[in-house]
């Protein structure tokens, strides 16, 4: 048997194992997402295209995309992957697609806090565990620039800041009186419609604006959360990507992987570097 054939067999075996684990977890996740509490009703909905370079050394081949949603209520907002919700509600869906994010970010819940949850798209195989991070709303020291641009027919102004290891440039519109934006961004005198880091590795761009005729629930899923920090969660992701089979053996329902060829180490390029 030649080397090429051996590699094909090893990859096939590995994928078979991953399929089995994902199938168990995927079904569990769909059930859990039916359990939630409503925090508020949202009357504004903003849709963003999210893109993330997962390997900084190969940006042209590792760019992954997701469709994400910002729901804005009277005092609470939620930012999450719309595609993730659709996949979990689709009984015929099997895999969570590569690039689809499991994080959800709640602003001002609790008051003056940001609560981030990770639904465990890659990490939570062990009995469907998910993760939760609570922190103060971060102060972003924005510098408002003179540059302007038009996004979705709204006149926007440029602002720059540094946040957790990345330098960002953002475009906000004073015509929408909301001082927030996608993910954890906020603190500008208007809604942020576009933001990216200057290395072009993280992108958020608004592609849809809707005033809801029927208010939509801001849902907080009542899951089996493990409390953590974003730094510790990054370490867990790095461990998963460093040796996926070893991670599964130690932290999941998979069990012993001795005798099985391990997949190559995968790149790790988190949004929050510091």
C-alpha positions in Angstrom: 0.0 0.0 0.0 1.5 3.3 -1.0 1.8 6.4 1.2 -1.0 8.3 -0.7 -3.4 5.5 -0.1 -2.5 5.2 3.6 -3.2 9.0 4.0 -6.6 8.6 2.3 -7.5 5.7 4.6 -6.4 7.6 7.7 -8.4 10.7 6.7 -11.5 8.6 6.0 -11.3 6.9 9.5 -10.8 10.3 11.2 -13.8 11.9 9.4 -15.9 8.9 10.3 -15.1 9.4 14.0 -15.8 13.1 13.8 -19.2 12.5 12.0 -20.2 10.1 14.8 -19.3 12.6 17.5 -20.9 15.6 15.7 -24.1 13.6 15.1 -24.6 12.9 18.8 -23.8 16.5 19.8 -25.9 18.1 17.0 -29.1 16.3 18.0 -28.5 17.3 21.7 -27.9 20.9 20.7 -31.2 21.2 18.8 -33.1 20.0 21.9 -31.3 22.5 24.2 -32.0 25.5 22.0 -35.7 25.0 22.6 -35.2 26.0 26.2 -34.7 29.7 26.8 -35.9 32.8 28.6 -37.0 36.0 26.9 -35.0 39.0 28.1 -36.8 41.6 26.0 -38.6 42.2 22.7 -36.5 43.7 19.9 -37.9 46.2 17.4 -34.7 46.7 15.4 -32.8 44.0 13.5 -29.4 44.4 11.8 -27.8 41.7 9.7 -24.1 41.5 9.3 -21.7 39.6 7.2 -18.9 38.3 9.4 -15.6 37.1 8.0 -12.6 35.7 9.9 -9.1 34.7 8.7 -8.4 31.5 10.7 -4.8 31.2 9.6 -2.9 34.4 9.6 -0.1 32.9 7.6 -2.5 31.9 4.8 -5.2 34.6 4.7 -6.2 33.9 1.1 -7.2 30.3 1.8 -8.5 30.4 5.4 -11.2 33.1 5.2 -14.4 31.8 6.7 -17.8 33.6 6.6 -21.0 33.7 8.6 -24.3 35.6 8.6 -24.9 37.2 12.0 -27.7 39.2 13.6 -27.9 42.1 16.0 -31.3 42.4 17.8 -31.8 45.7 19.7 -34.3 46.1 22.5 -35.0 49.0 24.8 -32.1 48.2 27.1 -30.6 44.9 26.0 -29.1 43.8 22.7 -28.0 40.4 21.4 -25.5 39.5 18.7 -25.5 36.0 17.3 -25.0 33.7 14.3 -28.3 33.6 12.4 -26.9 30.7 10.4 -26.2 28.8 13.6 -29.8 29.1 14.7 -31.1 28.0 11.3 -28.9 24.9 11.4 -30.0 23.9 14.9 -33.6 24.3 14.0 -33.2 22.2 10.8 -33.8 18.6 11.7 -32.1 17.4 8.5 -28.9 19.5 9.2 -26.0 17.3 10.3 -22.9 19.4 10.6 -22.4 22.9 11.9 -20.7 24.4 8.8 -17.1 25.5 9.1 -17.1 29.2 9.7 -20.4 29.3 11.5 -19.9 30.8 15.0 -21.4 29.5 18.3 -20.9 32.7 20.3 -23.7 35.0 21.4 -23.1 38.4 22.9 -25.6 40.1 25.2 -25.0 43.8 26.0 -26.4 45.3 29.2 -27.4 41.8 30.5 -27.0 42.0 33.5 -27.0 45.8 33.7 -23.7 47.4 32.6 -22.3 43.9 31.8 -21.6 42.0 28.6 -22.5 38.3 28.8 -21.0 36.1 26.1 -22.0 32.5 25.6 -20.4 29.9 23.5 -22.8 27.2 22.4 -20.0 24.7 22.0 -19.9 24.2 18.2 -16.5 22.6 18.6 -15.8 22.3 22.3 -19.0 21.2 24.0 -19.2 17.6 23.0 -19.1 16.4 26.6 -22.8 16.1 27.4 -23.5 19.3 25.5 -21.6 21.6 27.7 -21.5 25.3 26.8 -19.6 28.2 28.1 -20.4 31.6 29.6 -18.3 34.7 30.2 -19.5 37.8 32.1 -17.5 41.0 32.0 -18.0 44.7 32.4 -18.9 46.5 29.2 -15.5 47.3 27.8 -14.4 51.0 27.4 -13.2 51.5 23.8 -11.2 54.6 23.4 -12.3 55.7 20.0 -10.7 58.3 17.9 -13.2 59.8 15.5 -11.7 60.7 12.1 -12.8 63.1 9.4 -13.2 60.3 6.7 -16.8 59.5 5.6 -18.4 56.7 3.6 -21.9 55.6 2.6 -23.1 52.2 3.7 -26.6 51.0 2.9 -27.5 54.6 2.0 -26.4 55.9 5.4 -23.7 58.5 5.8 -21.0 57.1 8.0 -18.0 58.5 9.7 -14.7 56.7 10.5 -13.4 55.9 14.0 -10.4 53.9 15.2 -9.5 52.1 18.3 -7.4 49.3 19.8 -9.1 46.4 21.6 -7.5 43.2 23.0 -4.6 43.0 20.7 -6.1 44.3 17.5 -6.3 47.7 15.9 -9.8 48.4 14.4 -11.3 50.9 12.1 -15.1 51.3 12.2 -17.8 53.2 10.3 -20.7 54.5 12.3 -23.9 56.4 11.4 -25.3 59.1 13.7 -28.6 58.6 11.8 -29.3 55.5 13.8 -29.4 56.5 17.4 -27.8 53.4 18.9 -24.3 53.5 20.4 -23.6 49.8 19.7 -22.7 47.6 16.8 -21.7 44.0 16.1 -20.1 41.7 18.6 -18.7 43.6 21.6 -18.2 46.9 19.8 -19.9 50.0 21.0 -19.4 53.5 22.5 -19.7 55.6 19.4 -22.5 58.3 18.8 -24.3 56.0 16.3 -24.7 52.5 15.2 -21.6 50.8 13.8 -22.3 49.5 10.4 -18.8 48.3 9.5 -15.7 47.4 11.4 -12.5 45.5 10.7 -9.0 45.1 12.1 -6.3 46.8 10.1 -4.6 43.5 9.3 -7.8 42.4 7.4 -8.3 39.3 9.5 -11.6 40.1 11.2 -14.5 41.8 9.4 -18.1 42.8 10.3 -20.3 44.6 7.7 -24.0 45.4 7.9 -25.9 44.0 4.9 -29.5 44.5 6.2 -31.5 46.9 8.4 -35.0 46.2 9.5 -37.6 47.8 11.7 -39.6 44.8 12.8 -43.3 44.9 12.3 -43.6 42.1 14.8 -41.1 42.5 17.7 -38.7 39.5 18.0 -37.7 37.8 21.2 -34.2 38.3 22.6 -33.6 34.8 23.8 -31.1 33.6 26.4 -30.8 29.9 26.1 -30.9 28.0 29.4 -28.1 25.6 28.8 -25.6 23.7 30.9 -23.0 26.5 31.1 -19.4 26.4 32.4 -18.3 29.8 33.7 -15.0 30.9 32.2 -13.0 33.9 30.8 -12.3 34.7 27.2 -8.6 33.9 27.8 -9.3 30.5 29.2 -11.8 29.8 26.4 -9.1 30.7 23.9 -6.8 28.2 25.6 -9.5 25.5 25.2 -9.9 26.3 21.6 -6.2 26.2 21.0 -6.0 22.8 22.8 -8.8 21.5 20.5 -7.1 22.7 17.3 -3.7 21.5 18.5 -4.8 17.9 18.6 -8.5 17.3 18.0 -8.5 13.6 18.6 -6.6 14.0 21.9 -9.1 16.6 23.0 -12.0 14.4 22.1 -10.5 11.5 24.1 -10.0 13.6 27.2 -13.0 15.9 27.1 -15.8 14.2 25.1 -17.9 11.2 24.8 -15.5 9.7 22.3 -13.2 7.8 24.6 -9.9 6.1 23.8 -8.3 7.1 20.5 -5.1 5.0 20.8 -4.1 3.5 17.5 -5.8 6.1 15.5 -3.8 8.6 13.5 -4.1 12.1 14.7 -5.0 15.0 12.5 -2.5 17.7 11.8 -2.4 20.7 14.1 -4.9 23.4 12.9 -4.2 27.2 13.0 -5.6 29.3 15.8 -6.3 33.0 15.2 -8.8 34.3 17.8 -10.6 37.6 17.6 -9.3 38.6 21.0 -5.5 38.2 20.9 -4.8 39.6 24.4 
